[in-house]
Amino acid sequence: MMLIGALEAGGTKMVCSIGTANGDVLQRSSFPTTTPAETIPQIVDFFSKFSIAAIGIGSFGPLDLNLESPNYGSITSTPKTEWQNFPLLTELENELGVPGMIDTDVNAAALAEYQIGAGKRKNSLVYVTVGTGVGGGIVLNGEIVHGLVHPEVGHMILAPMKNDSMSDGSCPFHKHCLEGLASGPAIEKRWGLSSRLMMPDHPAWDLETDYLAQMCVNLIVMLSPEIIVLGGGVMQQAHLYPRIREKVVDLLNGYVASDAVSEEHIQSYIVAPALGVNSGVVGALLLGARAVDSRKKMME
């Protein structure tokens, strides 16, 4: 059985897993993200205990994902100063002696949901995680969408609600962007209470519903995906899903002529991750499997 290494590189912790090319997770370990000098040896030590064929990485960013760039696979302008311009992919490929593939953590999760999760048998999918930040990954016909860099769904500009006491949001870069209005830290800053401790009838959820519904409508009219998957810590509040769906139907107002976004069928269109909290690790395994395939093609 071919083993793949999967790294979920987070700003707070590194999660290392061993699994298969099909996305089955066999073993996992995690440790805090400190400096590269301390963290990389721990990652290498874990994976060196196994005979892996490749490593797939879903990482915090921003990342350089331009295949033509000499800095491809590097973390770029992250607020974590020790990791700025760090060549994460190259470093791990060299240390482990195996091919690798890297993408953003949310793109990895999007790939997993597209390939074997909620988007299976669909041609396009958008995955959005709403938690410490807000990020989005787009998959179209099996390919992760990049571009100038990679999509920054969390920084789309929204119309602030009139009754929002923090209508400018909390983002240091943009006024009333999605992340600054709807992320977990934004909720806590506005209300002085963690979203995890809020009851379903807390007024915070009216604002959250509106902002996430605006996001979904923007994605629908811009990208026309066949399914939208909403994950992340904030979406552990399961009561948000029906409320967001209802608001999306209201905001679309019948304009998009598809039964998928009708009141009768939207519950199958805006959905929770089918892979639950494992979307990220499964996506990293699938990236590793793609690295194996790319190496084989290069050698043919």
N, C-alpha and C positions, 0 to 999 in steps of 0.2 A: 504494500500500500504506500503510495506516494504521500509524504507529509509536507505540509505547507506551514510556514511561519506567518503569523498575523500580528501586527503591531497597531494598537490603537493609541496613538501618541496624543495625549491630552495635556493641556496646560497645567493641570493639577496632578495627574497620575498617568503612568504608562502601563498599559495592559498588554501583556504578551500572551499569545495563545498558539497552540499547535492544533492543526486540523487537517482536513482533506480538501481536495480540489472541488468537492461538491458542497463545501460549506459546513461540514460536520465538525463541531468543536470537541476536541479530545482532552485538552489540558490547558490550564490558564493560570497566570500569576500576575500580580501587579505590585508596583512600588511608586513612591512619589516622584514627580518630575522636579528635579533640582537643576543642576547645571549639566551641560553636555559631558564635561569631564567626569562627573559622578554617575550620570544616568546611562550613557552609552555602554560602558563596561557591564553594567547590570543587564542591559538588554542582550548584549552579546553572550554573556555568561548563560543566560536562560536558553537562548536558541542553540548554543553550541552543544548542549546536552542531547540534541536530537539531530537526526540525519534529514535535514529539510532540503527540498529541491528548489525552493524559492522563498522570498519574503514579500508579503503585501503590506502596505502601510496606509492607514487612514489617519491623517495628521491634522492637528490644529494648524492654522495658517496666519497670514497668507502664505501661499506656496508659489514657487516658480514652476509652472507646469508646461512651459513651452519646450517641446522636444528639441528644438533647434538651439536652445539657450545653453551656454556653458555652465549655467547655474541651475540647470534642470534638477528638480528634486530637492531644492533647498527651501528651508523656511526663510521668509524674507523679512518684512517689516513688522514682525510681531511685537506687542508691548513687552513680552518677556525678553529683556535685553540680552541675556546670556545666549539666547537661541537665535538672535537676529543673524540672517545670512548664513545659517548653519546648513551644510550639505548633508542632510539626514539620509537621503537615499544612497548617495555615493559612499558615505561612511559605513553604512550597514552592509552594502554589497561587498565592499572591500574587506571588512572585518569577518564576514560570514562566508565569503567566497561563493555566493549564489546570486542569481539574477533577482531583481526586485522590481516592483512597480508601486508608485505612490500616487495618492490623490488626497483631496480634503476628506476629513472625517465624514462630513455629511454626503459627499459624493460617493464614498464607499458604502454608506448606508443606503443611499438611493440605488446603487447598483444591486445590492443584495435584495432589496424589496422588488426591484424590477425583474430580476432573474429568477428568484425562487420564492418571493414573498407576495405581497398584496398586488403587485403589478404583473405577476406571471400571466403570460398570454396577452399582454398589452403591448402596444408599439411605443408608448411614451408614458412617462411618469415624472412627477415632481414630488420629492421628499423634502419636508421642512421639519427641522427640529426646533422646538421652542423651549429654551431652558436658560442657562446662564447667559447665552447669546441666542440669536436667531440666525439659522443658516439654512440654505436650500441647495439641493442637488437636483439636476435635470438629466434624465436619460432618454435618448431618442434613438429608436431602432438599434438598441443594444450598445450604443456609444454614449459615454458621459460627455455632456456638453461643457466645453471650456470657452475660449474666446480670447479677449485681450489678456485676461488672467483666469478667473473662474467666477461664476455667478455669485453675487453678494445680495441674495434675496432679503436678508435682514436689514438692508439699508435702503429699501424702497421707501419713498416718501408717502405718508398717508395723510388723510384729512383728519385733524384732531377733533375729538368730541368736545362739544361746548361745555359739558359738565365735568371735563377732566381737569383736576387741580394741577396736573403736571403736563399740560398740553404741548409743551415744547419737547417733552421727552427727556431722557437722561444721556443720550449719545453725545460724546464730546466732539463729534464731527458734523452731525446734521441735526437740525431741528425737526421734530416730529417724524423721525424715521421709525420703521417697524420695530427694530430692536430696542430703540430708546423708549418706545411706548409699551411694548408687550412682552419683553423678556422677563425672566424671573427677578433679576435685580431691579428692573424698572417697577415691577409690581410692588416689591418690598419697599423701595424708596418712596413710592407714592403713598402707601398705606401704613408703613411702619410695621409690617407683618409679613412673614414669609408666606408665599402662596401655598406651601405645604400645610400650613396651619389654618387656612381659610375654609369656612363652611361653604357649601354650594350656593347659599343665598346671600353671600357677601357681595356688596355692590361692585367689587373689583371685577367680577366675572362679566358684568354688563359691558364694561369698557373692553375687556379682553375679547369678548365675543365679537364686538364691532370691529376691532382692529384686525383680528385674525380673519374675519369674513372679508374685510377690504382686501387683505393680502390674497385670499383665495380668488376673489373676483379679478384682481389684477393679473394673477397667474393664468386664469382661464381666458381672459380676453387677449393677453399677450402671447401665450404659449400654446393654448388649447390642448393641454395634456389630457390623456385618456383616463388618468386617475391622479388624485392628490392624496398623499400620505402625510399625516401630521403626527410627529413623535416628539420626544423630549420630556423633561421633567414636568413642565407646566401642563402638558397634555395628559399627565397621570390623573388629572381632574376629568374623569370620563364624561361628566355632565356637559362639558364644553362641546363635544361633538354634535349632538343634536341641535344645540343652540347656534353653532356656527353654520351648520347646514341650512337651518331655517333662514338665517340672516343672509346667506349667500343667495338663496332663491329670491329673497325680497330685493336685494341689491341688483341682481341681474334683470329682474322685472320682465322676464320672458324674452330677452334680447337674443340670447344664444339658443339657437334652434336645435337642441339636442335633448333627448329624453334623459340622458345621463345626469343632467343638472335640473331635472324637473323635481317637483316636490315628492313625487312617487318614487324616484330612483336615486336621489342624491345621497341616500344613506350608503349606497354602494360606490359612490364616487369620491367622497371625502371620508377617508377611513383611517383607522389606527394602524400602526405597523404590524403586519402579520407575523414578523419575526420577533416582536416585542423588543426587549432591551438588547437582543443579539444582532440587530441589523448591522451595527458597526463592525463587529468582529467577523461576521459572515462576509461582509463586503471586502474586508481586508484579505480574507482567504481567497475570495474570487479574484482579487487583484493579483495575488501571488500566483494563482493558476494561470492568469493571463500572461504573467512574466515568463512562466515555463513555456507556454505556447509561442511567445515571441522569440525566445531563445532557440526553440526548435526550428522556427521558420528561418532564422538567421543562419542556421547551420546547414540548411538544405541546399 
